[in-house]
């Protein structure tokens, strides 16, 4: 799991290194990882499973939203430069 997260972080860093969105995503990912570690250490397993399911859903929604925002931003910047 740790390796997977590390690879994901590398991909995110490479894709968004130049933009301010990238630093925001990196900060959010770090916070999420820290929170997950704390929760796993402190809270019982059943609660962790529920929280993980909720977090996964939230992450999917956030990723889809970010993709939409990036696509809209890139298309709007293209149209503004062409006109």
C-alpha positions as a printed Julia matrix, in Angstrom:
83×3 Matrix{Float64}:
   0.0    0.0     0.0
   2.83   2.38    0.87
   4.54   1.75   -2.46
   1.29   2.37   -4.34
   0.78   5.7    -2.56
   4.4    6.64   -3.27
   3.99   5.89   -6.99
   0.73   7.86   -7.04
   2.46  10.8    -5.36
   5.27  10.66   -7.93
   2.77  10.69  -10.8
   0.85  13.59   -9.24
   4.07  15.52   -8.6
   5.27  15.02  -12.18
   1.94  16.05  -13.67
   1.34  19.13  -11.52
   4.86  20.2   -10.54
   4.66  23.57  -12.3
   1.19  24.57  -11.11
  -0.18  25.83   -7.81
  -2.82  23.09   -8.03
  -0.02  20.57   -7.66
   1.22  21.99   -4.39
  -2.35  22.09   -3.09
  -2.91  18.44   -4.06
   0.39  17.44   -2.47
  -0.58  19.2     0.77
  -4.01  17.55    0.76
  -2.5   14.11    0.11
   0.0   14.54    2.96
  -2.78  15.62    5.33
  -4.96  12.68    4.28
  -2.13  10.2     4.77
  -1.35  11.6     8.24
  -5.03  11.51    9.23
  -5.36   7.91    7.97
  -2.3    6.82    9.95
  -3.6    8.48   13.13
  -7.07   6.98   12.64
  -5.65   3.49   12.03
  -3.57   3.73   15.2
  -6.34   5.12   17.42
  -9.71   3.88   16.18
 -11.11   0.3    16.07
 -11.1   -1.66   12.79
 -14.83  -1.48   12.02
 -14.8    2.32   12.17
 -11.65   2.41   10.03
 -13.36   0.36    7.3
 -16.33   2.76    7.2
 -14.03   5.8     7.19
 -11.87   4.3     4.41
 -14.95   3.68    2.25
 -16.09   7.29    2.8
 -12.6    8.64    2.09
 -12.31   6.59   -1.11
 -15.64   7.99   -2.32
 -14.51  11.53   -1.47
 -11.18  11.02   -3.24
 -12.95   9.76   -6.38
 -15.25  12.79   -6.36
 -12.3   15.16   -5.82
 -10.24  13.54   -8.6
 -13.14  13.68  -11.07
 -13.76  17.33  -10.13
 -10.07  18.17  -10.58
  -9.99  16.45  -13.98
 -13.05  18.43  -15.07
 -11.51  21.68  -13.79
  -8.21  20.98  -15.58
 -10.0   20.12  -18.83
 -12.19  23.22  -18.64
  -9.21  25.42  -17.76
  -7.09  24.05  -20.6
  -9.92  24.39  -23.13
 -10.74  27.93  -21.99
  -7.08  28.96  -22.15
  -6.85  27.47  -25.65
  -9.93  29.35  -26.81
  -8.73  32.62  -25.28
  -5.3   32.31  -26.95
  -6.83  31.47  -30.36
  -9.23  34.41  -30.21
